Amino acid sequence: MKQTRLLRGHTQKTLARLARISQSAIASYESGLRHSSRSVRKLAQILKIEPEWLETGKGPMELPMEGYDLSDTLPPAGVAETMPRLPKRRRPQAPWPYPNIAPSQFDGLSSEDRAMLEALTLTFIETAQARRTVKPRGRKIG
């Protein structure tokens, strides 16, 4: 559960607040000391993962794409957009990380544009991580 919590960008505190349980309960779930199916199902819903995977470790972790609420990423009403056909065999998919960009907008990019966007995103992430590790220097007074 800890891996999924971190993948989704939650701290124990924020996940506990969203699930309306204590932070120590989250720590107990993560260490394997606690097993309450009611709370685990609520946590799976918040983390947007399969409850069975969270409870047993079996099956796919990710929900099928239609299991995610992407309503805030869809085009405005009245704009027609064809939905891609799902393959017969469902594969676990990661949730769409950009709430203000519809997946279809990304799909409409050329392979060169996708490669450029990936390179830009990677550069941004590496720069942001490097900024966090640099200690700010204080100004000398005097």
N, C-alpha and C positions, 0 to 999 in steps of 0.2 A: 504494500500500500504506500509506503514511503516514496518509492520510485515514482509511482503514478502521481502522488501529491506534488512532488517536485516537478514532474513533467508538466503538470497543469498550472504550475506557478503559485501554489498555495503554501503558506506556512501552516504549522500545526494549529496556530491560533486562529487564522482565517478559516481554515477548514472546520474547526470546532464551532466557530461562530455560525457558519453557514448550515452546519448539521444540527445546531442547537444541542451540542453535547460538550463536555469539558475537554480542555486541551490534554489533560492526563488520560482521558479515554482514547483520544487519538494516539497518544504515545503507546498505550496498552495494545491497541489494535496493531500498530506498526511492529511492536515487539512480539506479537503473537500471544500475549497473555489474556486477551479478551476476544470473545467470539459471540456477538449478539447479532442474529440475522436481521433483526429490525433495524438496528443502527447501521449495519454493514450495507444493507440495501439502500438506505438513505445516503450513505457515503458514496456508493457506486453511482447513484443518480447525480450527485453533485460533481463527482469526478468524471462523469460521462463514460463509464466503463461497464462492462458486463458484470452483473451482480454475482453470477456463478464463478467467474474468474476471481473476483475479490474474495469470495467465501472459500473456494476450493483450490484455486490456482489452475483449474482445468478450463480448456476451451479458449476462445479468443479473448483478449483483453478489451480491445476496442469494440464499440458498438458499430453496427453497419451504418453507413453514411446517413441513411434515412432516419436513424435514431437521434440525430442531432437537430436542434432547433436552429435553423439558419434563416429564420424569417427576417432578421435584421440585415441579412446579406443579400436578400433577393431584390430584383429590380422593382421599381414602383408599380402599383396596380395599373393594369392596362397595357403593360409592356409584355408582349408575347415572348416566351423563351422556351425552347424545347428542352425537355429533360433527357439526359443521356440514358440509354438503356443499361440496366444493371446486368452484369454477367450472370449466367445461371449459377455459378459457384461464387458465393459471396466471400470476399476477402476482407479481413479486418482493415479498417482505414483509420488514419489519424484524424482527429477533428480539424475542421478548417480554422486556421489560426487568426484570420483577418476579418473582424466583424464588419468592416466598411468596404470590403472588396468581395464581390460575388465570385464564387468558383468559376462561373462561366466566363468572367472577364479574364481570369488567368488562363483558362483553357483556350481563349481566343488569341493568345500571344503566339508568335512564331517561336520555333525552337531556339533561335538566336536571342530573341528577347527574353525568353525564359532563362537561358544561360546567363544573360547579363543581370537579370533580376536576382538570380541565385548568388552570383558573385558579389553584387552590391549588398545583399542581405548578409552574406557571410562576412564581408568587410565591416559592416556596421556592427554585427555581433562581436567580432573580435576587438574592434575599437572600444565598444562599450565595456567589455570585460576587462580590457587593459586599463581603462580609466578607473575602474573600481579597485584595481590592485595598486595604483600609483598613490602614494601618500602625499597629501597636500602639504606644501611647504608654507610655513608661517612667515609673516613679514617681520623683519627685525625692527625693533623700535629703538631709536636712540641715535 
